[in-house]
Amino acid sequence: MGIKEEQLAALAAELEKCSACPLRNDCRAPVGWYGCPNSPILFIGEGPGGVEDDYGCPLIGPSGQLLDKALWSVQMTRDRVLTTNIIKCRPKGNRTPDLAEADFCAKTWLERELAILQPKVIVALGSVAMHYLGEPDMRITRQRGKWFRSSQGFDCIATFHPSYILRQYGHAQVQAKWDVYHDLQLARAKAAEACPDYNLCSDDPVDLFSIFTKRSV
């Protein structure tokens, strides 16, 4: 086990015991991260939904399955990147976390993840992640596909959260999928430029349900 793996394992043990905010009262347990700690690219979503809370893996439900397809289309797989969330506990009713919740949880956990991972590229999936990494007045419809520097000094690009795409229909959904495809191409190219010897794609897509089992807590 490498240094990053050891540090993340210690952090995960702390996260499992977290009860620092009321969100912990309405979920099975916190949901951490998944993927390769040495990856140059990190994907940050909003927070776990019901399926994520059940299995303890970020982005494993319908949104995650769509993300997996999008990643595969640009030659990336979940085991060769790393995925996490701004919020670690599922908000009751799968609601979108508010800015105060996102800020509190991210300062408690995500900042420590970033300090360990030191990614070359961060992809913000949706407005919650984008607002935390960037500015509260940023709008995903204007900002997606454009590079910005986070306050922590990381190169970031925002794109639509997969859940947004799932809520679209017809032409709007097709256009959103193409937008995400192009955004992921930009992110992949920058990550590959930073770490040209790192392989971002396995031979086959990853079946997360073969790795994670339903939690009993």
N, C-alpha and C positions, 0 to 999 in steps of 0.2 A: 504494500500500500504506500502510495506516494504522500508527500507532505500535504498537498491539497486535499486528497482523500481523507487523511487523518483529521485535518482541521474541519472538514465538512461533517465527518462522522461525529466529532465532538459537538459541533454546532447543532446537528440533528438531535442529539441526545438532550440538549438544552431545550430545543424547540418543542420536543414531545411533552415537556413538563410545563410549557408556558400557559399561564392563566392571567396574563397582564391586562387583558381588556375583556369587555362583555361578550365579544364575538365567540369566545371559547365556550360559552354556556350553551350555544345552540348548534354545535357541530360534534361529530364523533371525536375528532382529534385534529391538530394542525396538519397541514399538508406542506411538505418541504419542496424538494427539487428533484429533477431526474436528468441524467445524461452524463456526459464526459466532462469532468472538471478541467481538463486540459484544452477543451475546445476554445477556439478564438471567438466564438459567437455565442451570445446568450439571448434567449427569448424570454421576455417578461410579460406575463398576462396580468389579469386583474385580480382574481381570487378563485378559489375552488368552488365548483358547483356540487350538485348532489352526487354525481358519479365519482368525482375527484375525492369528495369526503368519504365515500364508501371504500375506495381503493387506496387512498393515501398517495396518489400520484397526480401531479399537475397536468392539466390538459389531456385527460384520458377519455373524457366523455365525447359527445357529438362534436363539440368545438375542437377538441384535440384530434379527433379522427380526421376532420377536415384539414387541420393544420398538417397532419402527417402526409396527406395527399399533396398539399401545396409544397411541402418541403421536398417530397419525392420528385415533384415536377422540376425542381431546380437542383436536383442531385444533392440533397441533404437528408439525413435520417436522424431520428430522435436520439439514438444511442451515441451519435457523433457530435451532437450539439448539446446544449444544456437548457432546460426550461425550468422556470420558476414563476412565482406570482408576487405581486405587491402585497396582497393580503394572504395570510397563511391559514386562516380559519373561514369556513363557509359562512357568509352572512345569511341570516334566517330568511327563508323564502327565495334564496338565490338572487337577492337584490344586488344592485351595483353598490360597491363600497363607496361611502362618501369620502371627501378629501381629508377630513380629520382622521378617519379610520385608516386610510391609506398612508397618511403621513406618519402616524404613530407606529403602525406595524412595520412599515418599510425602514424607519429609523432604528427600530429594535432588531430586525432580522435581515432585511435585504442589504442594508449597508455592510453588515458583517459578511454576507455572502460575496458581495462585490469586492471587498477587501481581500478575500481569499482567492477568488476566481481571476480577478484582473482581466476581464475580457477585452478583446480588441474592438469588438463590435457588439452593440446592444440593439436588439429589435424590440421596440415597445409595441405590444399587441393591444391596441385600443387606447382610449383617452385617459383612463386612470393611470396606466403606466407612463404614458406620454407626459401627463401633467406632473407626475412626481419627478421624472427625470428632467423635464424642461420647465415650462412656466404654466401657471394655472389658466392664463388667458389663451393658450394655444388651442387651436381647433383641428381635430383630426382630418377634416375634409380639406383644410388648407395646408396642413403641415406634413401629411403622409407623403412618403417618398423623398423627403428633404432631410439632409443631414443636419444635426445640431449637436452641440457639446453639452453634456450634463454638468451639473455643479460639481460632481465628483471627478470630472475630467475625462469621461468616456465618450467615444464617438457613438452617436445614437441615430436611429432612423425609426420612424413610426409607420405603422400600417394598420389596417382595419383588424379588429379582433375577429376571429372566426365566427363568434356568436353573432356578430353584426351581419356577416354574409348569410348566415342561416336564416336571418329574419327578412332578407330581401327576396324579391320574386322577379322572374322574367329578365328583362334587359338590365335592370339595376343589379341583380345578382351576378349576371355574367360580367358586367363592367367591374364590379367590386372584386371578383375573382381575378380578372386580368390586372387590376391595380395591385393587388397583393402579390401576384406572380412577378410583376416588374420590380416591386419593392424588395422582394426576397432575392431577386437576381442581383440588385445593387448591393444588398447586405452580404451576400455570398462572395461577390467579387472583391469587396473590401476585406473580408475575413481571409480569403485566399491570398490576397496580396500581402497581408500582414504575416500570415503563416503558410507559405506556399507548400511546405512539406506535410501539412496536416491533412488527413483524409476526412472530409466532411460527410461522406456517404458510405454506408455499408452495402453489401451486395443485394440485400433484400430489405424491404420496409420492416420496421419493428412492430411486433404484436405486443402491446403493453399489457394486455389481459393475460398473456402467457407468463408475464414476469410478476405482476401484482395480483394478489388475491384480496377478496373482500375482507375488510377489517371487522373484527367482532366487538370492538369497544363502542 
